[in-house]
Amino acid sequence: MFIVRPYRTGDETGVVATVRAVYDEYGFTWDEHGYCADLYDLDGHYGGDAFAFWIAETEAGIAGCGGLETFPLVPGEPPALVPGEGLPRLAGTDCGLLRLYVHPEARRQGIGSALFETVIAEARRRGCRALEIWSDKRLLDAHRLYERRGAVRVGERICDDPDDSPEWGMLLRLD
Ligand SMILES: CC(C)(COP(=O)(O)OP(=O)(O)OC[C@H]1O[C@@H](n2cnc3c(N)ncnc32)[C@H](O)[C@@H]1OP(=O)(O)O)[C@@H](O)C(=O)NCCC(=O)NCCS
């Protein structure tokens, strides 16, 4: 059993533990003061109107998280890649998926899907037209989840994380 709810100040410890377990699982570099700093200050990064951030909780505590960012429509038509502030962006998107992670011991009970559905529902509620997803090419479980929901691969890039991770760009139409 689990619930999905908006994050609260104080969730950081559980969120960090969850996401860090995933980083350890995949051998990703943990960068507390850089690429992972958002997870130590959820309000500072996700408290603004352009964001939403949710927690999945079981009887054992925080087991997953995921977020939404809305932004001005990236110009152009899919599947174009548009140069962004350092990183390419997906043309035709106006919102993005953030930080979807489920603790390795809490998987395969619907938590990831529930978090993803929550992100999609909120994006629709805000009138968004297409969701941008950038996902490390090694995260095959996630790609299945996104594609099952209708996301399509439209590009690739090298992320600006400490591992220079290769990523697929996937687009999910919301209309
Ligand atoms: C991708 C990820 C978020 C999915 O989380 P999850 O909670 O396991 O997702 P779900 O339980 O909704 O679905 C996973 C699988 O379990 C299955 N499942 C869901 N509920 C189930 C249940 N009650 N019983 C059995 N299987 C179930 C789903 O059908 C799905 O099957 P698949 O492997 O054939 O695709 C998780 O694997 C993860 O955190 N991975 C590492 C980080 C990552 O990839 N993040 C994405 C960054 S872009």
Ligand as a Chemical Component Dictionary entry (heavy atoms), coordinates in Angstrom:
data_LIG
# 
_chem_comp.id                   LIG 
_chem_comp.type                 NON-POLYMER 
_chem_comp.pdbx_formal_charge   0 
_chem_comp.three_letter_code    LIG 
# 
loop_
_chem_comp_atom.comp_id 
_chem_comp_atom.atom_id 
_chem_comp_atom.alt_atom_id 
_chem_comp_atom.type_symbol 
_chem_comp_atom.charge 
_chem_comp_atom.model_Cartn_x 
_chem_comp_atom.model_Cartn_y 
_chem_comp_atom.model_Cartn_z 
_chem_comp_atom.pdbx_ordinal 
LIG C1  C1  C 0 11.116 3.459  -13.585 1  
LIG C2  C2  C 0 10.626 3.346  -12.164 2  
LIG C3  C3  C 0 10.322 4.758  -11.634 3  
LIG C4  C4  C 0 9.356  2.501  -12.147 4  
LIG O1  O1  O 0 8.901  2.438  -10.805 5  
LIG P1  P1  P 0 7.946  1.245  -10.303 6  
LIG O2  O2  O 0 7.345  1.704  -9.046  7  
LIG O3  O3  O 0 8.651  -0.048 -10.307 8  
LIG O4  O4  O 0 6.855  1.265  -11.485 9  
LIG P2  P2  P 0 5.540  0.384  -11.582 10 
LIG O5  O5  O 0 5.434  -0.525 -10.416 11 
LIG O6  O6  O 0 4.418  1.298  -11.838 12 
LIG O7  O7  O 0 5.816  -0.461 -12.917 13 
LIG C5  C5  C 0 6.978  -1.250 -13.053 14 
LIG C6  C6  C 0 6.607  -2.647 -13.546 15 
LIG O8  O8  O 0 5.891  -3.338 -12.523 16 
LIG C7  C7  C 0 4.651  -3.788 -13.042 17 
LIG N1  N1  N 0 3.691  -3.723 -11.945 18 
LIG C8  C8  C 0 3.041  -2.631 -11.489 19 
LIG N2  N2  N 0 2.249  -2.963 -10.452 20 
LIG C9  C9  C 0 2.419  -4.288 -10.244 21 
LIG C10 C10 C 0 1.898  -5.199 -9.314  22 
LIG N3  N3  N 0 1.009  -4.796 -8.385  23 
LIG N4  N4  N 0 2.302  -6.485 -9.374  24 
LIG C11 C11 C 0 3.184  -6.867 -10.315 25 
LIG N5  N5  N 0 3.737  -6.044 -11.227 26 
LIG C12 C12 C 0 3.351  -4.773 -11.187 27 
LIG C13 C13 C 0 4.342  -2.838 -14.190 28 
LIG O9  O9  O 0 3.468  -3.406 -15.116 29 
LIG C14 C14 C 0 5.717  -2.627 -14.761 30 
LIG O10 O10 O 0 6.041  -3.737 -15.595 31 
LIG P3  P3  P 0 7.208  -3.751 -16.713 32 
LIG O11 O11 O 0 8.497  -4.040 -15.969 33 
LIG O12 O12 O 0 6.818  -4.831 -17.623 34 
LIG O13 O13 O 0 7.268  -2.418 -17.381 35 
LIG C15 C15 C 0 11.678 2.641  -11.255 36 
LIG O14 O14 O 0 12.036 1.409  -11.855 37 
LIG C16 C16 C 0 12.925 3.441  -10.998 38 
LIG O15 O15 O 0 12.961 4.271  -10.098 39 
LIG N6  N6  N 0 13.965 3.200  -11.803 40 
LIG C17 C17 C 0 15.248 3.862  -11.637 41 
LIG C18 C18 C 0 15.152 5.343  -11.799 42 
LIG C19 C19 C 0 14.546 5.737  -13.115 43 
LIG O16 O16 O 0 14.656 5.063  -14.106 44 
LIG N7  N7  N 0 13.927 6.929  -13.116 45 
LIG C20 C20 C 0 13.444 7.554  -14.310 46 
LIG C21 C21 C 0 14.294 8.750  -14.553 47 
LIG S1  S1  S 0 13.874 9.543  -16.116 48 
# 
loop_
_chem_comp_bond.comp_id 
_chem_comp_bond.atom_id_1 
_chem_comp_bond.atom_id_2 
_chem_comp_bond.value_order 
_chem_comp_bond.pdbx_ordinal 
LIG C1  C2  SING 1  
LIG C2  C3  SING 2  
LIG C2  C4  SING 3  
LIG C2  C15 SING 4  
LIG C4  O1  SING 5  
LIG O1  P1  SING 6  
LIG P1  O2  DOUB 7  
LIG P1  O3  SING 8  
LIG P1  O4  SING 9  
LIG O4  P2  SING 10 
LIG P2  O5  DOUB 11 
LIG P2  O6  SING 12 
LIG P2  O7  SING 13 
LIG O7  C5  SING 14 
LIG C5  C6  SING 15 
LIG C6  O8  SING 16 
LIG C6  C14 SING 17 
LIG O8  C7  SING 18 
LIG C7  N1  SING 19 
LIG C7  C13 SING 20 
LIG N1  C8  SING 21 
LIG N1  C12 SING 22 
LIG C8  N2  DOUB 23 
LIG N2  C9  SING 24 
LIG C9  C10 SING 25 
LIG C9  C12 DOUB 26 
LIG C10 N3  SING 27 
LIG C10 N4  DOUB 28 
LIG N4  C11 SING 29 
LIG C11 N5  DOUB 30 
LIG N5  C12 SING 31 
LIG C13 O9  SING 32 
LIG C13 C14 SING 33 
LIG C14 O10 SING 34 
LIG O10 P3  SING 35 
LIG P3  O11 DOUB 36 
LIG P3  O12 SING 37 
LIG P3  O13 SING 38 
LIG C15 O14 SING 39 
LIG C15 C16 SING 40 
LIG C16 O15 DOUB 41 
LIG C16 N6  SING 42 
LIG N6  C17 SING 43 
LIG C17 C18 SING 44 
LIG C18 C19 SING 45 
LIG C19 O16 DOUB 46 
LIG C19 N7  SING 47 
LIG N7  C20 SING 48 
LIG C20 C21 SING 49 
LIG C21 S1  SING 50 
# 
